[in-house]
Amino acid sequence: MSTVNAEVKKNNNENAISLIRRFTKRVQGAGVIPRIRSIRWSQRKPSAFKMKKSALVVLARRAEFEKLDKLGKLVKVAKKRGR
């Protein structure tokens, strides 16, 4: 990941507020904040083993559901309307 530094130096006749304003404009122009926000919540891809394990869990649940359905032990739930 490459870093982008937004650096500003205070001019002779410049007050602190205008310096901060110039710094925020430089940061926005560099696109630092959107890039950091996109990286912040990113997760790496699960491993092949983990994907296979979760797929096996889904298949087991589906088989159990079909078994209970054939035996007539499932309770039918009415869908809510008007939400």
C-alpha positions, 0 to 999 in steps of 0.5 A: 500500500503506497502512502500519500502525504498531504503536507502543508507549510505555514506561510508568513501571513497565514493564520491557523484556520486557513492553514487547516483549511488548506490542509483539508483541501489537500487531503481531499484532493489526494483522495486519502479518506475514501481510500482509507475507508475502503481499506478499513472494513475489507476482509481477506478471502476465506481459505479453501478449507473454510469454504469447503467446511461451510459448504458441508454444513449447508449440505448437512442442514439441507439434508436434515431439512429434507428429512424432517419435511418427508417425515412431516415434522416441519411446522409451516410458518406463515409469511408476514405481510405489509411490512 
